[in-house]
């Protein structure tokens, strides 16, 4: 398959067409992060959104394996996963998209009518130095327990919202606390 990007996946001996635009895949990541969904539910939603046809029950397990293979970029070598999450596609959009756009050489990849998911992943892997790569490097250091340089510690203090990734539960707790404090303090003024 050299020089060709997959537009279909072989499942149950049949080639099934798939949605391949990077937005189709990125739109799944908030669902993958939803702690209220089971792995089976997440797999079902991924298949429903990326396959352009119905999946038979007997082909479901293979279809799930193939769709995750596609999302993971195919047979490219993978690094060992970080002990904690260092990437949040949704949270990072405002710093990630300019970096991808710069790599691709366009003003904004989101304005392109189409870009294959694997092309997007390739651009992600080729990002040079910039704000987003700095954020990722700091997250990697924190995840690996490495010592931060003095400038990095100061930068994180000023830009904590760019670096720290909260779970949905943590974000809800923070919002509840902020709402409580706001309500509590409004009576004092």
C-alpha positions, 0 to 999 in steps of 0.5 A: 500500500505504498503511496496510498492512503486507506479509504476502506478497511478489509473486514470479514473478507469485504472492503468497507468504505470509511470516513477518513477526514481528520475531523471525523477522527478528532470528533471521536476523542471527547467520546473516548475520554467519557468515563461514563461510556463502556469500552464496548459503547466507545467501540460501537460509536467509533464504528458507527461514525467511521464506517460508511456502512452497517457492520454485521454483528459477526464482523463487529470485533474485527471491525473494531480492531481495524478501526482502532488500527486506522485511528492509531495510524496503521502499522507505524511503530509506537512509543511506549505510552506515557504513564499519564496522559500528555495529549488532549486533542480537544483541549489542545486544539488552540495550540495544536492546529497552528502547529499542524498548519505551519507544518503543512504550510497552510494558514489553517488546516481546519479550513481545508475541505479535506485532509486524510487522518494519516496525513494529519498524523504525519504532520503531527509527527513532523511538527518542529519547535514551537508553542505546542511542542514546548507544551508537549515536552513539558508534559513529557518531562512531568509525566516521566518525573524529570526535573524541569528547567527553571524557565520551564517551571516559571513558564508553567506557573504563568501558563498552567491552563495550557499545560495541565490536563484535567479529567472530566471529573476534575473539570466538573469539580473545579467548576462546582468549586468556582460556582460555589465560591462565586455564589458565596462571595457575591453575598459579601459585596 
